[in-house]
């Protein structure tokens, strides 16, 4: 298998956290870390802000059709468990927001 070397530049100030991360990796692991990051980027790697915006627009449309909603603190209604969401895809996408590091 042929090896291709590609170089890139990092800004010493703006990218110092990336530089520290790469410098802290064991010998031979830098290329793997960069490959993994590039693969995640190419494959889409998760939920984008555009995805969140589109889902929020769906919620807005649904609320507009149903006349609104009321927020009730968890546990405020005796014996009420967490209801199954109407839109499972929307719920899953919103649950994944925490994994984005926002």
C-alpha positions, 0 to 999 in steps of 0.5 A, a space after each residue: 500500500 502506497 503512503 501519501 503525505 499531505 501537510 496542512 498548517 495550524 495557526 499557533 494562537 487560534 489552533 493552540 488547543 488542536 496543537 496541544 492535543 496532537 502533541 499529546 498523542 503517542 508516537 504514531 497516533 497523530 495520523 490516525 486522529 486526523 484521519 478519524 476527524 476527516 472521516 467524521 467530517 466527510 460522513 456528516 458526523 451528526 446533527 447540524 444547526 441546519 438540522 436543528 433549525 428545520 426541526 424547530 420549524 416543524 415544531 412551530 408548525 405543529 404548535 400552530 396547528 394544535 393551538 399551543 402547548 403548556 410547559 409543566 415541570 417534571 413530576 408536577 402531575 401525580 402519577 404521570 410518567 414521561 409521555 412518548 413523544 409524537 415525533 420520535 425523529 424530532 425527539 431523537 435529534 433534540 436528545 443528540 444536541 448535548 453531544 454536539 458540545 454547544 
